[in-house]
Amino acid sequence: MKKTLTAALTLGAGLLAGCSMTGPGNLRVHEVLLYGGTQERIVWVYGDLRGTAQSSVKLGSATVELRAQVPDPLAVAGTLSVNGRATYRVPTAAVTPKLAVTRDTRGLFDVTLNEAAGTVFYTDGRAWSRLSAASGAGLRGTAVAGLRGAGNLTETEADALSAAFLNQGPLAVAVLNEATVPDPALTVEPRPGEYRRTALYVLSGVRTVVPAGSVTGTVTITPTPGTTAPGTGTPGTTQPGTTLPGSGQPVASQGVRVSFTELASGTNAAVTTSSVQVAATQGAVSALYGLAYGRQTGTPAVPSVTAGSTVVGVFLGQRPTGGYSVRVTGASAQNGVLTLTAEVRSPGAGSITTQAITSPWTLVRVPGAYREVRVVDAQGNPLPTGAGGGQTR
């Protein structure tokens, strides 16, 4: 009996030894801690499966399964998938506000960073710049390749994060001291050959303001008989399926492609329901810009609109997070009807999104005047209406 028990214990110890966690070869772990408008810990696990289908490591209190990487915007070269996802992601702790930023109509920034010696980056939703100082007034931005150089991120990690934050409107990102944030380093088993940490504070909805002492004018809108303007009762508004105000110009009547120019796009319109707004006069265009930039205290200069051209605003309405956008990809006209093809983007599963209510919009200018304006998707279906709707790219 004693020999049998001893043999069983020996066998059990051998089995346990065989199941010990060895992890992948060349194990490295990099993490970025996001605070503020996005509260998430994102962990990249690098390694070599050494010819096996899977491996495992312990991250904090969780044992995770590692396999070959999966297609994902956050997947970077050399990393493994974690429990079927490109990265390991868990919430971060809340922190007190660290950053305040405004941008004025001259393109200068006023920045307050409650953190020592951090770098501050800014994006308007399309391109990135690095500010000339971490705090101060009248700061300028220098165009940069996204978040490269932020904390301890590799270039590929910085590129992936930079791309994830685009199309979410104007936001600023400050580099924090990773040693002082509330989330401690993860315990990793087996011990990795390299462990990198980067902490970032994300400020969404950066406002554009009119600088002190600037002279602002008042736009006087002269009504055109029988027309209405964007949300004001003055020239230029239409909803999908209604007629465009007449402008005294010839109405397009051929089924042909129409050139168009994107004037501006953003994510914080005053319009909170889905609509299509049309302006055929200079005054109406000014009112349309007021709607598009209504949640900001400064509106960029309104472009001049020549006689016989039309400006169309496509407003998606209110959305619960960042990551939504709309852009016009094509235009055609037939029998006085202008049809715009629009692409609506919404955040995919697992996307990094700022936790702020947004109202995406775009303004385009087209030559000619039209009795009706329609907006459709790539399949020719009417653009979805109603707050909270949306379309996956």
C-alpha positions in Angstrom: 0.0 0.0 0.0 2.8 2.4 0.9 4.7 1.6 -2.3 1.4 2.2 -4.3 0.9 5.6 -2.6 4.5 6.6 -3.2 4.2 5.6 -6.9 1.0 7.6 -7.3 2.6 10.7 -5.7 5.6 10.4 -7.9 3.4 10.0 -11.0 1.3 13.0 -10.0 4.4 15.1 -9.5 5.6 14.1 -12.9 2.3 15.1 -14.5 2.3 18.4 -12.8 5.8 19.0 -13.9 4.8 18.2 -17.4 2.0 20.8 -17.2 4.1 23.6 -15.9 3.8 26.9 -17.7 6.8 27.4 -20.0 5.3 30.0 -22.3 6.5 30.9 -25.8 10.1 31.4 -26.8 11.5 34.9 -26.7 8.6 36.1 -24.5 8.3 39.9 -24.4 5.4 41.9 -23.0 4.6 45.6 -23.9 1.6 47.5 -22.4 0.0 50.9 -22.9 -2.2 52.3 -20.1 -4.9 54.7 -21.4 -6.6 57.1 -19.0 -9.1 60.0 -19.4 -11.4 59.7 -22.4 -10.4 56.1 -22.8 -9.7 53.9 -19.8 -8.1 50.7 -21.0 -5.0 48.6 -20.5 -3.7 47.2 -23.8 -1.1 44.5 -23.7 0.9 43.2 -26.7 2.5 39.7 -26.1 5.5 38.9 -28.3 6.9 35.4 -28.7 7.6 32.3 -30.8 5.2 29.3 -30.5 8.2 27.1 -31.4 6.2 24.9 -33.8 3.2 24.4 -31.5 -0.3 25.5 -32.1 -0.6 27.3 -28.8 1.0 28.3 -25.5 0.0 30.1 -22.4 1.2 32.7 -19.9 -0.1 34.3 -16.8 -0.9 38.0 -17.0 -1.7 39.3 -13.5 -4.3 36.8 -12.1 -5.4 35.6 -15.5 -3.9 32.6 -17.4 -4.3 33.3 -21.1 -4.0 31.2 -24.2 -1.5 32.3 -26.9 -1.9 31.4 -30.6 -0.9 32.8 -33.9 -1.9 36.4 -34.4 -5.3 37.3 -35.8 -6.1 40.1 -38.4 -6.8 43.2 -36.4 -5.8 46.9 -36.5 -4.0 46.6 -33.2 -2.0 43.5 -34.3 1.7 44.3 -34.8 4.5 42.1 -36.2 5.9 39.6 -33.9 2.9 39.5 -31.5 0.6 36.5 -30.6 -3.1 36.5 -30.2 -4.3 36.5 -26.6 -7.5 34.4 -26.0 -8.4 34.9 -29.7 -7.8 38.7 -29.7 -4.9 40.7 -31.0 -4.1 42.1 -27.5 -5.0 41.5 -23.9 -7.3 44.3 -22.7 -8.7 45.2 -19.3 -10.0 48.4 -17.8 -7.7 50.9 -16.1 -8.4 52.8 -12.9 -9.9 56.3 -12.9 -7.6 59.2 -12.5 -8.1 62.9 -11.8 -8.1 65.1 -14.9 -4.5 65.5 -16.1 -4.9 67.6 -19.3 -6.7 70.7 -20.6 -6.3 71.8 -24.2 -8.0 74.4 -26.5 -7.1 75.3 -30.0 -7.8 78.7 -31.4 -8.9 79.7 -34.9 -5.2 80.7 -35.7 -4.1 77.1 -35.0 -2.4 77.9 -31.7 -2.9 75.8 -28.5 -3.4 76.6 -24.9 -2.3 73.6 -22.8 -2.3 72.8 -19.1 -0.7 69.4 -18.2 -0.8 68.4 -14.6 2.1 66.0 -15.0 5.8 66.6 -15.1 7.7 66.7 -18.4 5.1 64.9 -20.5 4.9 65.3 -24.3 1.5 66.3 -25.7 0.2 65.2 -29.2 -2.8 66.5 -31.0 -5.0 65.2 -33.8 -7.8 66.9 -35.7 -9.1 63.4 -36.6 -7.0 63.1 -39.7 -3.4 64.1 -39.0 -1.1 64.3 -36.0 1.1 67.1 -34.5 3.3 67.4 -31.5 3.0 70.5 -29.5 6.0 72.7 -28.9 5.7 72.4 -25.1 3.8 70.3 -22.6 2.1 73.4 -21.0 1.6 77.0 -21.9 -0.3 79.4 -24.1 0.2 80.1 -27.8 1.8 76.8 -28.4 2.4 75.6 -32.0 2.1 72.1 -33.4 4.7 70.3 -35.6 3.4 67.7 -38.0 4.5 64.2 -36.9 3.9 60.6 -37.8 1.3 59.9 -35.1 2.4 58.9 -31.6 5.9 57.8 -32.5 8.2 58.7 -29.6 5.5 58.6 -27.0 6.7 56.8 -23.9 8.2 53.4 -24.5 6.0 52.5 -27.5 7.7 50.8 -30.5 7.1 52.5 -33.8 4.7 49.8 -34.9 2.7 50.0 -31.6 2.6 53.8 -31.9 1.4 53.5 -35.5 -1.4 51.1 -34.5 -2.6 53.4 -31.7 -2.4 56.5 -33.9 -4.5 54.9 -36.5 -7.0 53.7 -33.9 -7.5 57.3 -32.6 -8.1 58.8 -36.0 -11.7 59.7 -37.2 -12.7 60.4 -33.6 -12.6 64.1 -33.9 -10.1 66.5 -32.3 -8.3 65.0 -29.3 -5.0 65.4 -27.4 -2.8 62.7 -25.9 -0.3 63.4 -23.1 2.5 61.1 -22.1 2.3 60.4 -18.4 5.0 59.0 -16.0 4.2 55.3 -16.0 5.7 54.9 -12.6 3.1 57.2 -11.0 -0.1 55.9 -12.5 -2.5 53.9 -10.2 -2.2 50.6 -12.2 0.9 48.6 -11.2 2.9 46.6 -13.6 1.5 43.2 -14.5 3.0 40.1 -13.0 3.9 37.8 -15.8 4.7 34.1 -15.6 7.0 32.9 -17.0 9.1 36.0 -16.6 9.4 37.8 -19.9 12.8 38.8 -21.4 11.5 42.4 -21.9 8.7 44.3 -20.2 7.7 47.8 -21.5 5.1 50.2 -20.0 3.7 53.4 -21.5 1.0 55.6 -19.9 -1.1 58.0 -21.9 -3.9 60.5 -21.0 -6.5 60.9 -23.7 -8.5 64.2 -23.9 -11.4 64.0 -26.4 -13.5 66.8 -27.8 -10.7 69.5 -27.9 -12.5 72.8 -28.5 -11.6 75.4 -31.1 -12.0 78.9 -29.6 -11.8 82.5 -30.8 -8.7 84.1 -29.3 -9.1 87.0 -26.9 -9.3 90.3 -28.7 -10.4 88.9 -32.0 -13.1 90.6 -33.8 -16.1 88.4 -34.7 -18.6 89.4 -37.2 -22.4 88.9 -37.5 -23.8 87.2 -40.6 -27.1 88.7 -41.8 -29.1 86.2 -43.7 -31.6 87.4 -46.4 -34.4 85.0 -46.9 -35.1 83.7 -50.4 -38.9 83.4 -51.0 -40.2 80.0 -50.2 -37.0 78.6 -48.7 -35.6 77.8 -45.3 -32.1 77.6 -43.9 -30.4 75.1 -41.6 -32.5 75.1 -38.4 -33.2 78.9 -38.6 -36.1 79.5 -40.9 -33.7 81.2 -43.4 -32.3 80.1 -46.7 -31.1 76.7 -47.4 -32.4 73.6 -45.5 -33.8 70.3 -46.8 -34.4 66.9 -45.3 -33.9 63.7 -47.4 -36.6 63.6 -50.0 -37.6 67.2 -50.0 -36.9 69.9 -52.5 -33.9 72.2 -52.7 -34.5 76.0 -52.5 -34.4 77.6 -56.0 -31.4 79.8 -56.6 -32.3 81.3 -60.0 -29.6 79.1 -61.6 -30.1 76.4 -64.2 -31.1 73.1 -62.6 -28.9 70.1 -63.5 -30.9 67.6 -65.6 -28.4 65.0 -66.9 -27.6 61.7 -65.3 -23.9 62.4 -65.0 -21.1 62.4 -62.4 -20.7 65.7 -60.6 -17.4 66.9 -59.1 -17.5 67.7 -55.4 -15.2 69.3 -52.9 -15.1 68.4 -49.2 -15.1 71.7 -47.3 -14.9 70.3 -43.7 -15.7 67.4 -41.5 -16.0 66.8 -37.8 -17.6 64.9 -34.9 -19.3 67.6 -32.7 -22.1 69.2 -34.6 -25.0 71.0 -32.9 -27.3 68.7 -35.0 -28.1 65.7 -32.8 -30.5 63.9 -35.3 -29.6 62.5 -38.7 -30.3 65.0 -41.5 -29.2 66.4 -44.8 -28.9 70.2 -44.8 -28.6 72.2 -48.1 -27.4 75.8 -48.6 -27.5 77.7 -51.8 -26.6 81.2 -50.6 -23.6 82.7 -48.7 -25.7 83.4 -45.7 -27.1 79.9 -45.7 -23.6 78.5 -45.9 -22.6 80.5 -42.9 -25.6 79.2 -40.9 -24.7 75.7 -42.0 -21.1 76.2 -40.6 -22.7 77.4 -37.4 -24.6 74.1 -37.1 -21.5 72.0 -37.9 -19.3 73.8 -35.4 -22.1 74.6 -32.9 -20.5 72.7 -30.0 -17.4 74.8 -30.2 -16.9 78.4 -29.2 -15.0 79.3 -32.5 -16.0 78.6 -36.1 -13.3 78.6 -38.9 -13.6 81.1 -41.7 -16.6 80.3 -43.9 -15.5 79.8 -47.6 -17.0 82.0 -50.3 -19.7 80.3 -52.3 -20.0 81.3 -55.9 -23.3 81.7 -57.6 -24.7 78.5 -59.0 -23.0 76.2 -56.5 -24.6 74.2 -53.6 -23.2 73.2 -50.2 -24.6 70.0 -48.6 -24.2 69.0 -45.0 -24.6 65.4 -44.1 -25.2 65.0 -40.3 -25.2 61.5 -38.7 -26.8 62.6 -35.5 -25.7 61.7 -32.0 -23.5 58.7 -31.3 -22.5 57.2 -27.9 -18.7 57.2 -28.4 -16.0 58.2 -30.8 -15.1 56.2 -33.8 -18.0 57.3 -36.0 -17.5 59.3 -39.2 -19.1 60.1 -42.5 -17.6 61.2 -45.8 -18.9 61.7 -49.3 -17.3 59.4 -51.9 -19.3 60.2 -55.1 -21.9 62.5 -56.6 -24.2 62.3 -59.6 -27.1 64.3 -61.0 -30.2 63.5 -63.1 -33.3 65.5 -63.8 -32.4 68.1 -61.2 -31.8 65.5 -58.5 -28.4 65.4 -56.8 -27.4 62.0 -55.4 -24.5 61.9 -53.0 -22.9 58.5 -52.1 -21.6 58.6 -48.5 -19.5 56.2 -46.5 -20.4 55.9 -42.9 -17.9 54.4 -40.5 -18.5 53.0 -37.1 -16.1 51.4 -34.6 -15.6 47.7 -35.0 -15.7 45.2 -32.3 -12.7 45.8 -30.0 -11.9 49.2 -31.4 -10.4 51.9 -29.1 -13.0 54.6 -28.8 -13.1 57.8 -26.8 -16.0 57.7 -24.3 -17.6 60.9 -25.4 -20.9 61.6 -27.2 -20.2 62.6 -30.8 -22.3 64.0 -33.7 -20.3 63.3 -36.9 -20.8 65.5 -40.0 -19.3 66.5 -43.3 -19.8 69.4 -45.7 -19.3 69.3 -49.5 -19.7 71.8 -52.3 -21.0 70.8 -55.7 -21.5 72.9 -58.8 -25.0 73.6 -60.0 -28.4 73.9 -58.3 -30.8 71.1 -57.7 -34.5 70.7 -56.9 -33.8 67.6 -54.7 -30.8 66.1 -52.8 -30.5 62.5 -51.8 -27.8 60.7 -49.8 -27.3 57.0 -50.2 -24.7 54.4 -49.2 -22.5 52.4 -51.7 -25.3 50.0 -52.4 -27.7 52.8 -53.3 -29.8 52.5 -50.1 -30.9 55.7 -48.3 -28.5 56.8 -45.6 -29.8 55.5 -42.2 -31.6 58.1 -40.1 -32.3 58.3 -36.4 -29.9 58.9 -33.5 -28.0 55.8 -32.5 -28.1 54.3 -35.9 -25.0 53.5 -37.8 -23.3 51.5 -40.5 -20.2 49.3 -40.4 -17.7 50.1 -43.1 
